[in-house]
Amino acid sequence: MATTRTIVRGIGQLALGAFLLTAGIGDLTRARKEFRAQVPTWVPVDPDTVVVGSGIVEISLGTALVATWKQPARRRLGALVAAFFVAIFPGNIAQFVEHRDAFGLDTDRKRGLRLLGQPVLVAWAVAATRK
């Protein structure tokens, strides 16, 4: 019988999967320009290529979160998703430092507050997929 904690984690995992699927589809379609604003200027790759690659990874991770329920694969997937959020954090920092507007983040205050959200995503990925 599933405990309340298990059910909450499952809902959290599904929600995170849906979040990543939505972001990944946005990377490849309607939000592509917005996501390009998050690619640091120092990255030696065309920003559109980075956004497309990120979108493919997000769709893959989102799909895996929706489909993976057995341990230890679920826990490993959570660690991988957390690592992805850490890997894209420099883009959020670049958006703040370079004063780039995207996704309604049109002030340094808003961009700074968004930086606080990234650790939440990392924690969410780990918490939702642990045993």
Phi, psi and omega in degrees: 000133182286138176274166177301320180298317179296318179295316179297318178297319178298316177297318178298321178293316178298317180296318178294321176299316179296321177300313181292321177298317180296315179297317181296318177295322176297321177303323185269351185228247192296332184257015185302316180297318179298316180294328178299331179294344181265354179281120181301144180296337182278353178287124186277032180231148178306129182306324180294323177296319178298316181295316178297314178300316178298318179299318179296318178296316180298317178296318179296313180294319178298316178298316179297320179297323180288331188258345188256118184233345183269142174274150005272000182300322181298315180295319178296320177298318177301319178295321179294317178296317177300317178297322177299315179297325176292319183295327182269356180302323177303331176295321177292321177295316180299319178299321179291308185294323183269004176054046181266129178275132174191146178057034179078003178272081188250013174223158177297325179298312179296317180294323178294318178296325178297326178302327180290339180285335183295315176299330177295318178296320178298312180297321179299314181299318182288314184295320184287344186243003180280167184289000000 
